[in-house]
Amino acid sequence: MRTLFNRLFGFLSGGKAPVETIEWQPHWAEFLQQKVAFYRVLAADDKLLFHHRLVLFLQTTQVEAGQFEVTDQDRLLVAASAIIPVWGFPKWHYFNLASVYLLPASFNQNFECLRKDSLITGMVGTGPMAGKMALSRPALYKGFENSNDKQNVGIHEFVHLIDMMDGECDGYPERLKEFAYSIPWFELVHKKIIEIDNRKSNIRDYAATNRTEFFAVASEYFFERPGMLQRKHPKLFASMTEFYQQDVLRITRDIKPRAKAPCYCGSKKRYKHCCMPAD
């Protein structure tokens, strides 16, 4: 525990080991192909660009942990989480992030796991957390293993960083869209939060916490289930497309399960007898 405390104290106080030189490893492509739907549907040239941007991210961002050894797979999923939201902005750099700290499970405000209040899977912020991100490693992997649940904690937390890059975390990323667009966006967000509160939306409840969380949750939905978002929330889909400058509908073709395949919800029923009608 003393070692973990020391590592966390260094993490929160800004101390970090220098990032080592990173070189692309060919076998990483196979892992990304298996785990990351966004990467899987890229053209060959774009995959090479993804490799380049991934290495650049890891060259400038430390991925560390206190209770286990960080693997290449951990680093790849953290980097993929960072790259996906800003794929439409080739020169993007997270100047407000220096290190990502992985924990072995969900955690509480004191970064303690396995407590009754250990319900947090990701965190960024200001003060001691400025320039830092904390992620539950199991939650990070789950976000990429299930591409149908509209949830990805890695993307969620990096969207918060994007939102914060204009100096304020307010649910409107000025670095992605001119400020004049903010009024209709906030009007749409207000309407969607009312729908969530009235149980008339399939956007998860956490999005109704505030405008900041709405933007992050809607972004998860956009990158996980773009086809469903377009059908269920066409105006929101159009707004997210404007923000991110990406054609994400290609992901829909990759993640759509076959009718006779086991349902992605874990019910052990065939997809056609479970979630297919609802989808």
C-alpha positions in Angstrom: 0.0 0.0 0.0 2.9 2.4 0.7 4.1 1.9 -2.8 0.7 2.5 -4.3 0.3 5.7 -2.1 3.7 7.0 -3.2 2.8 6.4 -6.9 -0.6 8.0 -6.6 0.9 11.0 -4.6 3.5 11.5 -7.4 0.7 11.1 -10.0 -1.5 13.8 -8.4 1.3 16.2 -7.5 2.5 16.3 -11.1 5.6 14.1 -10.7 6.0 11.6 -13.5 8.8 9.5 -15.1 9.9 10.7 -18.5 8.1 9.1 -21.4 10.3 6.5 -23.0 10.9 6.4 -26.8 8.1 4.6 -28.4 8.4 2.8 -31.7 5.6 1.2 -33.6 5.4 -2.6 -33.3 3.8 -4.5 -36.2 1.9 -6.9 -33.9 0.1 -4.0 -32.4 -2.0 -3.8 -35.5 -3.5 -7.2 -34.9 -4.5 -6.2 -31.4 -6.2 -3.0 -32.6 -7.9 -5.0 -35.4 -9.4 -7.3 -32.8 -10.4 -4.8 -30.2 -11.1 -1.4 -31.8 -14.1 -1.2 -34.2 -13.1 2.3 -35.2 -9.7 1.1 -36.3 -11.0 -2.0 -38.0 -13.1 -0.1 -40.5 -10.3 2.3 -41.6 -8.8 2.1 -45.0 -5.2 0.9 -45.2 -3.7 4.3 -45.5 -5.8 5.6 -42.6 -4.6 2.7 -40.5 -1.0 3.8 -41.1 -1.9 7.3 -40.0 -3.6 5.9 -36.9 -0.3 4.1 -36.1 1.6 7.3 -36.5 -0.8 9.3 -34.3 -0.8 6.6 -31.7 2.9 6.7 -31.4 2.9 10.5 -31.2 0.4 10.3 -28.3 2.4 7.7 -26.4 5.6 9.7 -26.9 4.1 12.6 -25.0 1.8 10.9 -22.5 2.9 8.6 -19.6 0.6 5.6 -19.0 1.3 4.2 -15.5 -0.1 2.1 -12.7 0.8 1.2 -9.1 -0.6 -2.3 -8.5 0.3 -3.9 -11.8 2.6 -3.6 -14.7 1.2 -1.6 -17.6 1.2 -3.6 -20.8 1.4 -2.5 -24.5 -2.3 -3.5 -24.8 -3.2 -1.0 -22.0 -1.3 1.7 -23.7 -2.8 1.0 -27.1 -6.4 1.2 -25.7 -5.6 4.5 -23.9 -4.1 5.9 -27.1 -7.0 4.7 -29.2 -9.4 6.4 -26.7 -7.5 9.7 -27.3 -7.3 9.5 -31.0 -10.8 8.5 -31.9 -12.7 11.7 -30.9 -10.1 13.9 -32.6 -9.6 11.8 -35.7 -11.1 14.6 -37.8 -8.4 17.0 -36.6 -5.0 15.7 -37.8 -2.9 18.2 -35.9 -4.6 17.8 -32.6 -2.5 17.6 -29.5 -3.7 17.1 -25.9 -1.6 19.8 -24.3 -3.7 19.5 -21.1 -2.7 15.9 -20.5 0.7 14.6 -19.3 -0.2 11.2 -17.7 -2.9 8.5 -17.4 -3.0 6.4 -14.3 -4.7 3.0 -14.5 -6.3 1.4 -11.5 -7.3 -2.3 -11.1 -11.0 -1.6 -10.6 -13.5 1.1 -10.0 -12.4 3.6 -7.4 -13.6 6.4 -5.1 -12.6 10.1 -4.8 -9.5 8.9 -2.9 -8.6 6.5 -5.6 -9.4 3.5 -3.4 -10.7 0.4 -5.0 -13.0 -2.3 -3.5 -14.8 0.1 -1.2 -18.6 0.7 -1.0 -18.2 4.1 -2.7 -15.7 2.8 -5.3 -18.0 3.6 -8.2 -15.8 5.8 -10.4 -14.4 4.4 -13.6 -12.7 7.5 -15.0 -11.7 11.0 -13.8 -10.1 14.1 -15.1 -10.3 17.6 -13.6 -8.5 20.7 -12.3 -6.4 21.3 -9.2 -4.5 18.1 -8.3 -6.0 16.4 -11.3 -4.8 19.1 -13.8 -3.0 17.4 -16.6 -3.9 13.9 -15.3 -6.4 11.2 -16.0 -7.4 8.2 -13.9 -9.0 5.1 -15.5 -10.2 1.8 -14.3 -8.4 -0.7 -16.5 -11.3 -3.3 -16.5 -13.7 -0.5 -17.6 -11.2 0.7 -20.3 -11.2 -2.8 -21.8 -15.0 -3.3 -21.4 -15.5 -0.1 -23.4 -13.9 -1.7 -26.5 -15.1 -5.2 -26.0 -18.8 -4.3 -26.2 -19.3 -1.9 -29.1 -23.1 -2.0 -28.7 -23.7 -0.7 -25.2 -23.1 3.0 -26.1 -20.5 3.2 -23.4 -16.7 3.7 -23.6 -15.1 5.3 -20.5 -11.8 6.0 -22.3 -13.6 8.1 -25.0 -15.8 9.6 -22.3 -12.8 11.0 -20.3 -10.9 12.2 -23.4 -14.0 14.1 -24.5 -14.0 15.9 -21.2 -10.4 16.9 -21.9 -11.5 18.2 -25.3 -14.2 20.2 -23.6 -11.7 21.6 -21.1 -9.2 22.8 -23.7 -10.8 26.2 -24.1 -10.3 26.7 -20.3 -13.8 25.7 -19.2 -15.5 22.4 -19.0 -19.0 23.5 -20.0 -20.3 20.9 -22.4 -19.3 22.9 -25.4 -15.9 22.3 -27.1 -15.0 25.7 -28.6 -11.9 24.2 -30.1 -14.0 22.0 -32.3 -16.8 24.5 -33.3 -17.1 28.3 -33.4 -18.8 29.8 -30.4 -21.8 31.1 -32.5 -23.0 27.5 -32.7 -23.3 27.2 -28.9 -26.9 28.6 -28.5 -28.7 26.0 -30.7 -26.4 23.3 -29.2 -27.4 24.2 -25.6 -31.0 24.4 -26.6 -30.8 20.9 -28.0 -29.0 19.6 -24.9 -31.7 21.1 -22.7 -34.4 19.4 -24.7 -32.6 16.0 -24.6 -32.0 16.2 -20.9 -35.8 16.8 -20.3 -36.5 13.7 -22.5 -34.0 11.7 -20.3 -35.6 12.9 -17.1 -39.1 12.0 -18.5 -37.9 8.5 -19.5 -38.5 9.2 -23.1 -34.9 8.7 -24.4 -32.5 5.8 -24.8 -29.6 8.0 -23.9 -28.3 6.8 -20.5 -29.4 8.6 -17.4 -26.0 9.9 -16.5 -26.2 12.3 -19.4 -28.8 14.3 -17.6 -26.3 15.1 -14.8 -25.3 18.4 -16.5 -24.3 19.7 -19.9 -20.7 18.5 -19.5 -21.7 14.9 -18.9 -24.3 15.1 -21.6 -21.6 16.0 -24.2 -19.4 13.1 -23.0 -22.2 10.5 -22.9 -23.6 11.6 -26.3 -20.0 11.3 -27.7 -19.8 7.7 -26.5 -23.1 7.0 -28.2 -21.9 8.7 -31.4 -18.8 6.6 -31.7 -20.3 3.3 -30.4 -23.7 3.2 -32.1 -23.8 6.0 -34.8 -26.5 4.3 -36.8 -28.8 4.1 -33.8 -28.1 7.6 -32.8 -28.9 8.8 -36.3 -32.3 7.0 -36.2 -33.3 7.8 -32.7 -31.8 11.4 -32.4 -31.2 12.8 -35.9 -30.6 16.4 -34.8 -28.1 15.2 -32.1 -26.4 13.0 -34.6 -26.1 15.9 -37.1 -24.7 18.2 -34.3 -22.1 15.6 -33.2 -21.1 15.1 -36.9 -20.5 18.9 -37.1 -18.4 18.8 -33.9 -16.2 15.9 -34.8 -16.0 16.2 -38.6 -16.2 12.5 -39.1 -18.2 9.9 -41.0 -18.7 7.3 -38.3 -21.6 5.4 -39.9 -19.1 3.0 -41.3 -18.8 1.6 -37.8 -22.4 0.6 -37.9 -21.7 -2.0 -40.6 -18.9 -3.5 -38.6 -20.6 -3.8 -35.2 -24.1 -5.0 -36.5 -24.5 -8.5 -35.1 -26.0 -11.3 -37.1 -29.6 -12.3 -36.4 -28.6 -15.8 -35.2 -25.6 -14.7 -33.2 -25.7 -14.5 -29.4 -27.1 -11.2 -28.3 -24.5 -8.6 -27.3 -26.5 -7.8 -24.1 -25.4 -11.0 -22.5 -28.8 -12.6 -22.2 -27.6 -15.8 -24.0 -30.5 -15.6 -26.4 -30.1 -15.2 -30.1 -29.9 -11.5 -31.2 -33.1 -11.8 -33.3 -35.0 -13.0 -30.3 -33.6 -10.4 -27.9 -32.4 -6.9 -28.7 -32.8 -7.0 -32.5 -36.4 -5.8 -32.5 -35.6 -2.9 -30.2 -32.6 -1.9 -32.3 
